Amino acid sequence: MSHDPLKHLSKLLSLVLRHKPEEIGLTLDAQGWASVEELVSKLADRGLTRALLEKIVRESDKQRFAFSPEGQYIRANQGHSLSVDLALQPQTPPDFLYHGTARRHLESIFAQGLSPQARQHVHLSFDISTALAVGRRYDQRPVLLKISAAEMAAAGYTFYCSANGVWLTASVPPAFIHEMDSSDA
């Protein structure tokens, strides 16, 4: 089994910047920013350097992390279970957004809608391929859900778009969720 140190460090960064900064004694500010210098110092024993951190941020396929404009701070773009204010402005969503999930969750989703679970927001994708890729993390044959985002917005629901293009909302009621047939994808 090969061990990819960049993948391992990226997962560790997700843990400490989205969920448990206290695991390494790191402090995040109210907007989720951490000092790059402090982060590198606390993870140096695990092989993290400033150069590796920059490579992880630059090469991440999902662009999970972002540096502050001056490069002194870093944070996760979304997906926090911690309460952070990403200072995102409400945006008008496209007509439809997508969500990939495991078939085993469908009954609950159609009864109760989509909720953020342990996160701050429900994550939605602009494109079908991204939604399916996310769904494959939970099921090899994920179900694709089409969300009537424009109708939700017209009904008063608020949407945000994170720095890496993930659409966020507090919840999605069942009335706005439609299962897509694989031939629609």
C-alpha angles and dihedrals in degrees: 000000000000120000115217107201093194092053091047092050091046091054090047090051090051090053096050099036097043107028122003116022088157090069088079098025093257123151123213122199123232091276094050097256121146128190109261090212092053093045093050090046093051093047099038090103088060092052101263116149130170089254092052091047091052090049092051092050093045098044101038107124091213096040091229095167138047136193121224113253093264092043097237095112138043134195142168113263093224142327098088122159086189119082106258132156107227088185091231118167120228112261136192107252125219116263092267137023128183139228127191118207145156118276090235089068097054099091091053093043093052090046099044107012127231116316129183093246106196093349131082096244143020108254118226131180130225092214134047097230092058092048091051091048090053091047091052089065086070104030133014089225103037126191117240117221122197113211120206092223098167090052090049091051090049088052091055104266116142124229131193130189116217124221090264096050100261112141115226133197135162095246142331117230117220093249090069096048123092127178111230122221111235088243088062092058 
